Amino acid sequence: MNNNIFPCILHNGDARKSADFYCNIFDGKVTIDNQVVINIELFGQKIMLLNGPEQDKNPSVSFMVICDTEDEVQKYWDQLQEGGKALMALGSYPWSKKYGWIQDQYGVSWQLFLGEKASGQKLVPTLMFMHENNGKSVEAMEFYTRTFPNSSIGNISKYKDGGESGEDPEHVMHAHFSINDYNLFCMDSSHDHQFDFNQGISMVVMTKDQEETDYFWNSLSAEGGSQEVCGWLKDKYGLSWQVFPEKASELVNDPDKEKSQKVLQAIMKMKNIIIKDLEEAYNS
């Protein structure tokens, strides 16, 4: 598992409150805590909670939690129900003896699944391809695994395999892929959902130098994607990514508040993050 790739959840000032909520449910811990960014660790995996201009979270990106026992599924379900709502009732399904899909009080969606872990990773972001992207799960997996090193496509189950009605039998019901040793799941959906990918939940790629930053910035935004500010971009499917150098994170979290603020102000003016310009701002 690669902790240089991880999800980011946007919040409207209540990132710390949600961090405590998730850490309490999943026995996690807070690793970074400032006014803008709260990083938490759940099951040894990093999640960023970011205070900023909130966008409604929705089930286009959900988090699959792969549980070892029925009691574990039930425990998480009971706690996530507080202020939340069920999207698929907790019960027995063809793919799992105990499964449920729930949206919590912060709008984040969780799929609780009794089954085997993918390469030991217990929490797996799950992407739903719908509307104009419906049927493009395999294409998207090929794009992502072509972009990232140490990547592969795993098991693919199509709707014809599960007997699901109302879906194209050749579309993906569930698939597993790995980008640079980080696992994700994906699926197609033909339902007329009133939501799609947005910045409410994005994927962060921490890079080691400018060459790697430029590579992921240009590759992920290629073929019809869009480049936005502060290292944010949308790929050609509308999924949001943040390409952020490790050095930038180090400078932003410097204990010298005056210097870190200069770096933050420089980032706010950038699209792709230029490390040398941040270092100049830090030393000015």
Secondary structure, DSSP 8 states (H G I E B T S, - for coil): --TTEEEEEEESS-HHHHHHHHHHHHT-EEEEE-SSEEEEEETTEEEEEEESS-----TTEEEEEEESSHHHHHHHHHHHTTT-EEEEEEEEETTEEEEEEEE-TTS-EEEEEES--BTTB-EEEEEEE-GGGTT-HHHHHHHHHHHSSS-EEEEEEEHHHHT-TTS-TTSEEEEEEEETTEEEEEEE--S--S----TTEEEEEEESSHHHHHHHHHHHTTTT-EE-STTEEE-TTS-EEEEEEHHHHHHHT-S-HHHHHHHHHHHHT-SS--HHHHHHHHH-
